[in-house]
């Protein structure tokens, strides 16, 4: 409607629609334009507060003042506007009648009632007053807020009209002001939002009270005081849910955040003029940053914003706690070794024992040519303790990394950590990625240790993907070897520790100095066994192959025609076929290669004879659980008429029972006779009852009663050794001691160790040593040819782990039949002062069907295996000895 078509109403209530003349901008055009509202013009965004209109020009101040005055006029009561001041009557006091009543009885009754019910009534009245005041305040707050909303809506409409009609020229005064009834639906919606918010807040409290009431009612009805209340059951279910499901806590935190955003948004929608979407976003900003509520204006918005900010701080604290717990749990998992190992082509060791240090040393030496490797250790120990013990080991790892994990090899979940299992899990490294798996025997009972190794092998062989490498199992009892091989099949290689050490002790007792030879060959520090294919040697006889390697010594052939069987010390006439591999002793697998065949003069042996066997007298001090196996090996090695004395604290009848239970038939022994003596090997008077000076060899065994403790067993063996040497030295004639005094060391003639060194020339004493630290004591004193059992077993395990084919070679060298390592005198191959090259000595030894692998000169302390410059001649002495591989006699 235009201004020309309608004149303004003279009613006083409409006067505020007309602005003052100074407000209206003068129009230069005498014919003013009509302002018609265009419905196509989009409505500008609604201002969120009174400040949305503050940018208007100062000439609009008159309109605001008239609007506020008109509002105040309309809000006055009608009676006050219509009645003039003169018509109002003054207040006239009214005189009340004087009535006197006796109320003494009523006062007594009132005081009696007050004494009984006064306290309760006062509390009730106080609560009612507080509730009334709170309700009135809330009602007043809502009423004022509604009035503010109405005024803001009206200002919004005016602002919209002014912007639409371009109020710079004139103002359209014909549009009516929106009535309060037009905004009633918006106010109702906001009130509904507040009601929903308070209802949702009180529902959990009501449910909790109801559950507690039902629980108490049920217990009182059934008269059962021990029954768990319903609220405790619900609390238990919630706690179990949070404990069982790993993502329950983050999910609960997310739900709590969403609920707070929704409730806070609804509450803000009820107390502000913003839209619901804006209120939800504002609620999220209060939660994310508690300082955003500082810009709120009004009691209602401030109360809601402070509540949301407080809830946001609680949620942030819970989130910080969850993140901190997750990080702490992950760091604790890494510290305790519960995380997975993602490696390939690594060596895995399952278990922990005293042999681990020597085993890690040998594996580090073997991996040195590969610039280091990865060794993973899984044991039932704390990861930090394992790493601390490994750090204390006194050797260089040579670039090899040792990764420790805590767990049991019998538990599939723990095996997954070290890349063992990938059953149904594509992210785990399969066992096929491991190059070799070594299962160590536990210290303690032999049967329990072997049973545990058997279960571990059974778990490993059940992997679906199969094994890329092989399993090397250390066993304690030879009788359990068949069962483990039955379970593992072709994947398993066994090393029976006690059996290996027992056979080594017997060989070293018969041939002094052989222990050092085995240390050099089994370890990776010097020379060891390697098997490799050389096609250029096909069609060559083995006699020529022996002198074809300047940096290695051939020992056998892996014959392809015999299914890959290793033939140790074959005939000279054996011709290498296609597919055959050569077994050599070399420093490393990349340090040797065949060369041009040299011209070597063979020559003749000085004398060709067989060293006759003579009866021997051997003493065993101590008792081992595999004593029957050692007795059978000795019976096969010794000549007829030999004696075996057994001195220990086991009663004679119990010895016979143990030997029979072990499968030994004493009546079937062919070459030896058993002599039993009972006594304690660390008591001098018991040892003095033995003819110690008459024994050819004395073997001091790690006694079965103390073999679980390496230090205690070595202390006992060392005490026995010193007592025996001292008794032997006292029984030696003085003139023989003078003759034997010589190059044995720097000790003086009359010293105690010097006397024991003289006694050691008369007999051989082999001590079974478990702790490598005891080795230094015996090496310094030179009073015993020792066997370092744990270190030798570790060397054998490491060698078989690197190449499983070597296990067949070791088994033959340790067996009763076949070939063995022997030490020969030089007079079997040469004459005094003769100059020969090492190649010539090799060819002379072939006339005796022997392979010479090294020598020890009379003036040297150690033997040289795989000597260099094999084609150079040197002068030899008859006191020199040669190390050979020969058939057992």
Order of alpha helices (4+ residues) and beta strands (2+ residues): alpha-alpha-alpha-alpha-alpha-alpha-alpha-alpha-beta-alpha-beta-alpha-beta-alpha-beta-alpha-beta-alpha-beta-alpha-alpha-beta-alpha-beta-beta-beta-beta-alpha-beta-alpha-beta-alpha-beta-alpha-alpha-alpha-beta-alpha-beta-alpha-alpha-beta-beta-alpha-beta-beta-beta-beta
